[in-house]
Amino acid sequence: MAKLTPLAVLPLANVIRSLVTTTISSSSFLLPPSLAIMSVLANTTNPALNPDRNPVMKYLLKKTFYAQFCAGETPVEVRQTVESLKKIGFTGVILGYAKEVVLTDAQSRDLASSAGGVAAEDCIRTEVNHWEAGTMETVLLASPGDFVALKFTGAGRQALYALSSCVPPSEALAAAIDNICKLAASRGVRLLFDAEQQAVQAGIDDWTLGYMRKYNTHDRAVVYGTYQAYLKATPSTLSNHLSIARDEGFALGVKLVRGAYLGSDPRHLIHDTKANTDAAYDGIAEALLRRQWRTPLRGPKKMDGEKALFPAVELVLASHNRDTVLRARAILESGERGTAVAFAQLQGMADEVSCELVATGAAGEADVSGIGLTKTQVYKYLVWGTTGECMKYLLRRAQENRDAVQRTRNGRDAMRAELLRRVKGLFGFAG
C-alpha cells in the first residue's frame, strides 16, 4: 500500500485543481497572459466581461480559480466550504468579505468632501452601511473560535479620508466598527484588522490600538492588529504596542505577516533583502512565542524581570514558509509555556504546509490546565462573495504567486507527487 502523506487528506478534485493552478502560476509562458486576463476582468466596466453578468465566464471561473481560493457566493456555500475544511482537520477559518468599494478618479481626488454635507450622507448610505452589513454577515457566518478579517478601506471614502489624515473614524463609521466588534465578542469570533498601504497604515495602527483597548481584556484578544515584517519599522512599532498593552492591562492580538504591498509601499521603508525580511519575521515570531523581550523587539528601559513584564499576547502566525512554520513548531514543542498561537495560510496556497501542520498536530491533546492547547491550531484564510466581487482578490492571489515563484513551484511539485502516489495506489504500487 502507498505510504500516506499529509496531502492525502485532500479530496482528489482539490489536488488536481491545485496542480493546474500552481502549474500555471509557476510557468513563465502561461502566467503573463493569465495575469493580463485576470486584470481585465477585475477592473472592467464592460457588462459582458463581468462574471456576475456573463454566465459562461462565471461558470469557468467558479470551477477553477474561484473554487481554489474562495469560500462561496452564498451563506450556504460558505458553510459547506468551512465544514469541508474542518472535516479535513483544520481548526477553523479566517473569513473575509470580498466586496470592495470602487472609487472614481474624481472621488479619489476629493476625499475631504466625504466628511460633511450631501457627500457624507451618500458615503454613509452607499459605502459605510454596505460594508457594515457585509462584515456583520461575515461574523454571523463564522463560528466561535474562528476569525474574521476586516479591511477598513473597504468602508470607502470616509475611511480613506480619516485614515490618511490620521484622525478618528467618522461618527457613522465608528458606530459601524463598534457594532461589528460587539457582535464578534458576543459570538466568540476574533477580528483581524488588516494592514494596508503605508499611506493609511499609521491611521490603521491608531484605530487598532483604540479598539484593542475597548474590546480586549487582560487575558483575551477580540481585536488583532496586522504587523508586516518586511517593514524596517515594524519591530519598533510592535515593541511600542506591546509596552502599551502591558501598561494598560490588555492582551495584544498580533497577526504577523511578511508583507503584502511590496509593489506600492515606498522601497526605502522595506528591508533591503528577502533574507533580512525572513530574519525579522523569525526573530519577531520567536520573541512573541517565548514571551521575551529579545532582538529585534525592544523592551521598556526599566525592567526588573523580562518575562514578568511581557504582556499577554495572542498570535496568528500567517506564513507560507515551511522553515518558519517548523521553527515555530519546535519552540512550541520545547515545553516552555509561551504565547497562544494559531497558524494560518491562504486557502488554495501552501496546502502542503497546512496539511503537514494538521498531520503533525493531530495527536495533540487539550491542556487540562485550561491555559491553552497543545494541539496545533491551523486555520485557512478565505473570502466569500460573488465571482465578480472576488475578482480583485483573485488577481492579488495570482500576483502573489508570480512574486513567489519558488514557493509556487514547491506547491506544484508537492501536488504532482501526491497525484502520482494516488495513481500508483490504484495499480497496487507502493509510494
C-alpha positions in Angstrom: 0.0 0.0 0.0 1.2 3.5 -0.9 2.5 5.4 2.1 0.1 8.2 3.1 1.3 11.8 3.0 -0.1 14.9 4.7 -1.8 15.8 1.4 -3.7 12.5 1.5 -6.4 14.3 3.4 -7.3 16.5 0.4 -10.1 15.4 -2.0 -8.8 14.4 -5.4 -10.6 17.3 -7.0 -8.6 19.7 -4.8 -5.3 18.1 -5.7 -6.0 18.2 -9.4 -7.2 21.8 -9.2 -4.2 22.9 -7.1 -1.8 21.2 -9.6 -3.4 23.0 -12.5 -3.3 26.4 -10.7 0.3 26.1 -9.5 1.4 24.8 -12.9 0.0 28.0 -14.5 1.3 30.2 -11.7 4.9 28.8 -12.0 5.1 28.9 -15.8 6.8 31.9 -17.4 4.8 31.1 -20.6 1.3 30.7 -19.1 1.3 33.2 -16.2 1.7 36.5 -18.0 -1.4 36.1 -20.3 -3.3 34.7 -17.4 -2.5 37.8 -15.3 -3.4 40.1 -18.1 -6.8 38.4 -18.5 -7.4 38.5 -14.7 -6.5 42.2 -14.6 -9.0 43.0 -17.3 -11.8 41.0 -15.6 -11.0 42.6 -12.2 -11.2 46.1 -13.4 -13.6 46.1 -16.4 -16.8 48.1 -16.6 -18.0 46.1 -19.6 -21.0 44.0 -18.5 -20.0 41.3 -21.0 -16.8 40.8 -19.1 -18.4 40.9 -15.7 -18.6 37.3 -14.3 -21.7 38.1 -12.4 -23.4 39.0 -15.7 -21.8 36.6 -18.1 -22.9 33.0 -17.1 -20.4 31.2 -19.3 -17.5 33.2 -17.8 -18.9 32.8 -14.3 -19.1 29.0 -14.7 -15.5 28.7 -15.9 -14.0 30.9 -13.2 -16.1 29.5 -10.4 -15.0 25.9 -11.2 -11.3 26.9 -11.3 -9.7 29.9 -9.7 -12.7 30.9 -7.6 -13.0 27.3 -6.2 -9.3 27.3 -5.5 -9.2 30.4 -3.3 -12.8 31.4 -2.2 -15.4 30.1 0.2 -18.6 30.6 -1.8 -21.1 33.1 -3.1 -23.9 32.4 -0.6 -24.1 31.6 3.1 -25.0 28.0 2.3 -21.9 27.6 0.0 -19.7 29.2 2.6 -20.9 26.9 5.4 -20.3 23.9 3.2 -16.7 25.0 2.4 -15.9 25.7 6.0 -17.3 22.4 7.1 -15.3 20.5 4.5 -12.1 22.2 5.8 -12.9 21.3 9.4 -13.5 17.7 8.4 -10.0 17.6 6.9 -8.7 18.6 10.3 -8.4 22.4 10.2 -9.2 24.1 13.4 -11.2 26.8 11.7 -11.1 29.6 9.2 -10.3 33.2 8.7 -13.2 34.6 6.7 -13.2 37.8 4.8 -15.9 39.7 2.8 -14.6 40.2 -0.7 -16.6 43.2 -2.0 -14.6 46.3 -2.2 -15.7 49.9 -2.8 -14.6 51.1 -6.2 -14.0 54.9 -6.4 -14.0 57.0 -9.5 -10.9 59.2 -10.1 -12.9 62.2 -9.1 -13.9 60.6 -5.8 -10.4 59.6 -5.0 -9.1 63.1 -5.6 -11.8 64.7 -3.4 -11.9 62.5 -0.3 -12.2 65.6 2.0 -15.8 66.2 0.7 -16.8 62.9 2.4 -16.5 64.5 5.8 -19.7 66.5 5.6 -22.8 67.6 3.7 -24.5 65.7 1.0 -21.4 63.8 0.0 -21.1 62.4 3.6 -24.7 61.2 3.6 -24.0 59.5 0.2 -20.9 57.8 1.7 -22.8 56.5 4.6 -25.7 55.2 2.6 -23.7 53.6 -0.3 -20.4 52.7 1.3 -20.3 52.6 5.1 -23.7 50.9 5.6 -22.9 48.3 2.9 -19.5 47.5 4.3 -21.0 47.2 7.8 -23.8 44.8 6.6 -21.4 42.6 4.7 -18.9 42.4 7.6 -21.7 41.7 10.1 -22.9 38.9 7.9 -19.4 37.5 7.8 -19.2 37.5 11.6 -22.5 35.6 11.7 -21.1 33.0 9.2 -18.1 32.5 11.4 -18.2 30.0 14.3 -16.9 30.6 17.8 -13.1 30.4 17.6 -12.9 31.5 14.0 -11.5 34.8 12.8 -13.0 37.5 10.5 -10.6 39.6 8.5 -11.7 43.3 8.4 -10.3 45.8 5.9 -11.1 49.4 6.9 -10.7 50.9 3.4 -13.5 48.7 2.3 -15.8 51.2 4.0 -15.0 53.7 1.3 -14.2 57.4 1.2 -14.8 58.4 4.8 -12.5 55.6 5.9 -9.8 56.6 3.4 -10.0 60.3 4.3 -9.8 59.7 8.1 -7.0 57.1 7.9 -4.9 59.2 5.5 -5.4 62.2 7.8 -4.7 60.1 11.0 -8.0 61.2 12.6 -10.6 59.1 14.3 -13.3 57.5 12.2 -16.5 59.5 11.5 -19.5 59.0 13.8 -21.2 56.7 11.4 -18.1 54.6 10.7 -17.2 54.4 14.4 -20.7 53.1 15.1 -20.4 50.5 12.4 -17.0 49.3 13.7 -18.4 49.2 17.3 -21.4 47.1 16.1 -19.0 44.7 14.4 -16.8 44.4 17.4 -19.7 43.8 19.8 -21.2 41.1 17.6 -17.8 39.4 17.2 -17.2 39.5 21.0 -20.7 38.1 21.8 -20.1 35.2 19.3 -16.6 34.3 20.4 -15.3 35.4 17.0 -12.0 37.2 16.7 -11.3 40.2 14.3 -8.1 40.6 12.3 -7.7 44.3 11.3 -5.8 44.1 8.0 -2.6 46.0 7.3 -2.8 48.2 4.2 -0.6 50.6 2.2 1.7 53.0 4.1 -0.4 56.0 3.1 -3.1 54.8 5.6 -1.2 52.4 7.9 -0.5 54.9 10.6 -4.2 55.6 10.9 -5.0 51.9 11.0 -2.5 51.4 13.8 -4.1 54.2 15.8 -7.6 52.8 15.3 -6.5 49.2 16.0 -5.0 50.2 19.4 -8.1 52.1 20.3 -10.4 49.1 19.6 -8.0 46.8 21.4 -8.2 49.0 24.5 -12.0 48.8 24.2 -12.6 45.2 23.5 -9.6 43.1 24.5 -9.4 42.0 28.2 -6.3 41.3 30.2 -6.3 37.6 29.0 -8.4 37.6 25.8 -8.0 39.3 22.4 -11.0 40.1 20.3 -9.2 42.6 18.1 -5.8 41.8 16.4 -3.5 44.1 14.5 -1.5 43.1 11.5 2.3 43.6 11.5 4.3 43.4 8.3 7.8 42.0 8.9 9.2 43.4 5.6 9.0 47.0 7.1 12.1 48.1 8.9 10.0 50.0 11.4 7.8 47.0 12.4 9.9 45.8 15.4 9.8 49.4 16.9 6.0 49.7 16.2 5.3 46.3 17.7 7.5 46.9 20.7 5.6 50.2 21.4 2.3 48.4 21.1 3.4 45.6 23.5 4.5 48.2 26.1 1.2 50.0 25.8 -0.7 46.7 26.2 1.4 45.8 29.3 1.0 49.2 30.9 -2.8 49.4 30.2 -3.5 45.8 31.0 -5.0 44.3 27.8 -3.9 41.4 25.7 -2.3 42.3 22.4 -3.7 40.5 19.4 -0.9 40.1 16.7 -1.2 38.8 13.2 2.3 38.5 11.9 2.8 38.5 8.1 5.8 39.1 5.8 4.1 41.9 3.8 1.6 42.4 1.1 2.4 45.8 -0.6 5.9 45.3 -2.0 4.8 46.9 -5.3 3.3 50.0 -3.8 5.0 50.8 -0.4 8.0 53.1 -0.6 11.0 50.9 -1.2 13.2 52.6 1.4 10.8 51.6 4.2 11.3 47.9 3.3 14.2 45.6 4.2 16.9 45.6 1.5 16.8 41.8 1.0 14.4 38.9 1.4 16.9 37.3 3.9 16.6 40.4 6.1 12.8 40.2 6.0 12.9 36.5 6.9 15.3 37.2 9.8 13.0 39.9 11.0 9.9 37.7 10.8 11.5 34.7 12.5 13.0 36.9 15.2 9.7 38.6 16.0 7.9 35.3 16.0 10.4 33.7 18.4 10.2 36.7 20.8 6.4 36.6 20.8 6.2 32.8 21.1 8.7 32.8 24.1 7.1 36.0 25.6 10.6 37.5 25.9 12.0 40.9 25.2 14.6 39.9 22.7 16.0 41.1 19.4 14.5 42.5 17.3 11.9 43.6 19.9 13.0 46.1 22.4 11.5 46.2 25.9 10.9 49.2 28.2 14.1 50.8 29.6 13.2 49.9 33.2 12.7 46.1 33.6 13.2 44.0 36.7 12.2 40.7 35.2 11.9 40.2 31.4 9.2 37.5 31.3 7.0 39.1 34.1 6.9 42.4 32.2 5.9 40.9 28.9 2.2 41.4 28.2 -0.4 38.8 27.3 -0.2 38.1 23.6 -2.4 36.1 21.2 -0.6 35.4 17.9 -1.7 34.5 14.4 1.4 33.3 12.6 0.5 33.8 9.0 3.2 32.2 6.9 3.6 30.0 3.8 7.2 29.5 4.6 7.8 25.9 5.8 11.1 26.7 7.5 9.4 29.4 9.6 6.5 27.1 10.5 8.8 24.3 11.5 10.9 26.7 13.6 7.8 27.9 15.4 6.5 24.4 16.0 9.9 23.5 17.6 9.6 26.4 20.0 6.0 25.3 20.9 7.2 21.7 21.4 10.1 22.7 23.7 7.7 22.6 26.6 8.2 26.2 27.5 4.9 27.9 28.4 4.5 30.8 26.0 2.1 32.6 23.7 -1.1 31.0 22.3 -0.6 30.7 18.6 -2.7 30.0 15.5 -1.0 29.1 12.2 -2.7 30.4 9.1 -2.3 30.0 5.3 -4.4 31.3 2.4 -6.9 28.9 1.0 -5.5 27.3 -2.1 -1.9 28.2 -1.3 0.8 26.3 0.6 -1.5 23.4 1.2 1.5 21.1 1.7 2.5 23.3 4.6 -1.0 23.5 6.0 -1.7 19.8 5.8 1.7 19.0 7.4 0.7 21.2 10.3 -2.6 19.4 10.6 -0.9 16.0 10.4 1.8 16.8 13.0 -0.6 18.4 15.4 -3.4 15.8 15.1 -2.1 13.8 18.0 -2.0 16.9 20.4 -4.4 16.9 23.3 -6.2 19.6 25.2 -4.3 21.0 28.0 -6.2 20.1 31.1 -4.8 23.1 33.0 -7.1 25.3 30.8 -4.2 27.6 29.9 -4.1 26.6 26.3 -3.9 23.8 23.8 -1.0 21.6 22.9 -2.8 20.6 19.7 -1.7 22.7 16.8 -4.2 25.3 15.8 -4.3 25.6 11.9 -6.6 28.0 10.0 -7.2 28.7 6.4 -7.9 32.2 5.2 -10.6 32.6 2.5 -13.0 35.2 1.3 -16.6 35.0 0.2 -18.8 36.9 -2.3 -20.0 36.6 -5.8 -17.5 35.7 -8.5 -17.4 39.3 -9.7 -16.9 40.6 -6.2 -13.9 38.3 -5.7 -12.1 39.2 -8.9 -9.8 41.8 -7.3 -8.9 39.3 -4.6 -8.2 36.6 -7.1 -6.0 39.0 -9.1 -3.9 39.6 -5.9 -3.5 35.9 -5.3 -2.3 35.4 -8.9 0.2 38.3 -8.5 1.4 36.9 -5.2 2.1 33.5 -6.9 4.1 35.4 -9.5 6.2 37.1 -6.9 6.9 33.8 -5.0 7.8 31.5 -7.9 9.9 29.1 -5.9 7.2 28.6 -3.3 4.6 28.1 -6.0 6.9 25.5 -7.7 7.2 23.7 -4.3 3.4 23.5 -4.1 3.2 22.3 -7.7 5.8 19.6 -7.1 4.0 18.5 -3.9 0.7 18.2 -5.7 2.2 16.4 -8.6 3.9 13.9 -6.2 0.6 13.4 -4.4 -1.3 12.7 -7.6 1.3 10.3 -8.7 1.1 8.5 -5.3 -2.6 8.1 -5.7 -2.3 6.8 -9.3 0.3 4.3 -8.2 -2.0 3.2 -5.4 -4.8 2.4 -7.9 -2.5 -0.1 -9.5 -1.2 -1.6 -6.3 2.2 0.0 -6.3 3.6 1.4 -3.0 4.6 5.0 -2.9 
